[in-house]
């Protein structure tokens, strides 16, 4: 009986200790690289009916993940030039007037990191959801980092197909020159970033050929899903597809995947460009 009691006590201690996967991520911060707008939501989601149409001023979401094995940035926002008076020199004609960026220099990711007590040169990994101008804009600020991106997306950035080039959403100045020789972790599907299940890169194609989202498991066991442009805003979940997609079929599959993960894991699902969600839940730490 005494041996049984000792075994039971040891098992109790074992199960009381948090598993490594639940004890890794120390914090997750949601910020924005300024805002786009105001403009009619139908400029982005043409399928929204007139009775549901509204003016929107949308965030340009970026995330900072504090992990013991290294600091992670998920998307780097608009290029710093957009806030330094050089928008029309850096972006294709029409995009500055159409998107109406309000980014200030302090909104750029390096200054955001400083505000949180970090230095850009200490970032270990930059995860890029996709290569559009408002998500990959500042990777050149991180020459020492490992850049995690889907291999198909990297190739699409350097050589976008003609119909993808039409809107000027791939800006070669964001990832040319020295960025060609960065250390790229070229992915083909999902990837467990630190091998402990705490930061999972999820393949969510559709908006672009190689779009990816991220799932984070916080130390308290709660799951957060960062869709980025796999889901722009609530209207997409309501059944109105985004207006810019490489493949509507793949886009729909990715939306459904994220919805199922949210429901199965009782997770928070954060969108890339939802003004109401960011107003309620952005600009703060999740721990």
N, C-alpha and C positions, 0 to 999 in steps of 0.2 A: 504493500500500500504506500509505503514511504517513497519508493522509486516512482510510482505512478504520480504521486504528488509533486515530486521534483520535475518530472517531465511536463506535467501540466503547467507548472510555474514558468518553465523555460519557454514553452509554446506561447504563453500569455505575453511574455516579454517580447518575443519575436514578432508577434502580430501587432503589438503596440507601437513598434518602430515603423515610421513611414517608409514606404518603398522608395527606392531611388528615383523612380519616374515621377513620384509626387513631390519630391523634395528638391528639385533642381531649379526651376525657373524662379528667380527671386522677385521679379517684377516685370510688368509689361506696360509701356506708356504709349498712349494714342495721341498723336499730334497732327498738325496739318501744315502743308507748304502754302499757306495763304488760301484764298478762295477763288472760285470762278463764278462769274455772274454779276448781277442778276440777268436771267433770260428765261424764256418760257421752257417748261419742262419738256415740251414737245420737240424742242431743238435736239434733245438727247434721246427721248423715247417717243418717237412719232406715233406709236400705237395708243398712247394715252388718249381716251376720248375727251371731247370738249368739256363735258361736265366735271371731269376730274383734273383738268389742266390747272396749272398754277405757276407762278414765278418762283424760281429757285436760285439760291446762292450757295454753291456746293463746296464742301471741303476737299482738299487734295491730301488724302490720308497717307500718313507715314507712321511706322511703329518702331519702338526701341524695346529690345528684349534683353534683360539683364540675367545672364546665365553664368554659373561659376566657371564654366569652361571657356567663356568668352562673350564679349558684347556683340549683339546682333542688331542690325538695322534692316527693317523690311520696307523697301522702297525709299527712294531719295528725293522724290518730288520734282518740282520744276527747276530747271537750271537757274543758278544764282543770277545769271544775266537778266532774267525776267524781272528781278527786283532792283536792278541797277540801271534801269533806263535803256536796256538793250533788247527789249522784247522783239521789236520789229526787225532787228538785225539777226536775232538768233532763231526765231520761229518763222515758218513759212507765211507768205502773205495771207492775210485774212484771219489767222488764228488769234492774234492779239486782240483784234476788234471783236471777234466772235466769242472767244472764251472769257474775255474781260478779267484777266488775272489781277488780283489785288495783293500779291505777295510782296512783303517787305523783306529787307535783308535779314532781319532777325528771325524770319520764318524759315530760312534755309536750314537744312538738316545739320550743318556743322554748328550753327548758333543754337539750334534746339538742343543738341547734345551738350554744349557748354552750359546752357541753362540748367540742365539736369545733373551737371557735375562730371561730365565725361569729355574726352577729347576725341576728335575724329580719327586721329592716328592710332587710337587704341581699339577701334572697332575690328573685331576678328572676322566677322562674316557679314556681307551685304547680300541679302536675298532680294532679287528683283522679280516682281510679279510678272511683268512683261515690259516690252521695250518702247512703250508709248511715251511721249514727251513729258507727261506729268508723273511718271513713275520711275524712270531711269535717269532723270535729268542731271543728277549730281554724282554719278558713280566716280567721276574723276577726282572727287574729294577724298577717295578711299583707295589710293594706290597700293597700300600694304595689305588690304583685306583680301580674303577669299570671296569670290563673287559666285553665288549659287543661282543658277538660271537653267531653265530647260534648254538643251542643246538646240532643239528646233527653233526656239525663240531667239537664241543668239544668232543663229544663221539668218533668221527672218529680219532681225535688226540690221545686220550688215548688208543684206541683199533682199529687201522686201519686195514682194510680188507687186505688179503694177497696180492692181486695184487697191492694195494696201497703202501704196505711196500717195494716192490721190489727195487725201486730206492733210498731208504734211504732218501726220501724227508720229512718224519716225523721224527724229532729228539727228542727222549724222554727227553733228557737233557735240552731242551728248556722249557719244561712245566711240569717237574716232581717235586718231593719234595714239597717245600712250595707253589708252584704254584697250586697244587691240591686244596688248601684251600683258594684261592683268592675269592674275591666277583665277581662271574660271573653273568652277566645279560644274561640269556640263552634265545635266541630269536627263534621265529618260524615264519619267514617271515619279512616283512618290519617293520620299527620302527622309530617313530619320537622322536629323542633323547632327546630334550629339550621341546617338546610339542609346539613349535612355528613354525614348518615347515622349520627352517633354516638349520638343520642338519638331513637329512633323511638317515637311513641305509636301503639299498636295497638288498633284497634276489636275488642273481644272481648265482645259482648253475650251475654246469657243469664241471668246472675245478676241483672242489672238490664237495663233497656231500652238503656242507653247505657254499659255498663261498658267500661273500657279498661285495657289493660296497657301495659308499657313494655319496650322492648328497648334495651340499651346496648352499644355497642362500645367496649371499653377500649383504652387506648393500645397495649397489647401485642397487640391484634388479637382478643382473646377476647370472646365474646358472652355477655351475661347477660340472661335473660328474667325479668321480675318480673310474675308472673301476677296478683297480688292476688286478688280473690275470683273470678276466672275459674276458679281451682283453689284450694280451701281447703287440702288436704293430700293426702298420698300415697294415701289411700283413694280419692280421686276418680280418680286415674290408674289405680287397680286396678279401676275399673269401677263404683264406687258413687257415684252423683250426689249433689251437695250438696242439702240439704233445703229451700233457699230459692232459688227461681229464677223469674224473670219468664217465661222460655221454656226448657223442657228441650231443645228442638230447637236453639235458638241456643247454649245452654250447651254441648251436646255438640259442636257445630261448633267453638266457640271452644277447648274442651279439645283437640280433635284438631288444630286449627291450631297451637297452642302446642307440642304434642308433635312435630309435623312440623318446625317451626322449630328446636326443640331438636336433633332428630336430623340435620337437613340442615346446620346451622351448628355442630354439636358444641358446643352452648351449655349453660350451667348454667341450670336452670329452678327458680326459687324461688317457693314458695307463700306465701299470705298468713298461714295459721294452722296451720302444721305444727310441733308442739312439738319433735319430734325433729330436724327440719331446722334450726330456729332454734338449738337447743342446740348443734348441731355447727358451724353456719356463721354464726350471727347475731352482732351486736355487734362487727362488724369491718369494716375497709376492704377493698375490692377495687380493685386498681390494675393 
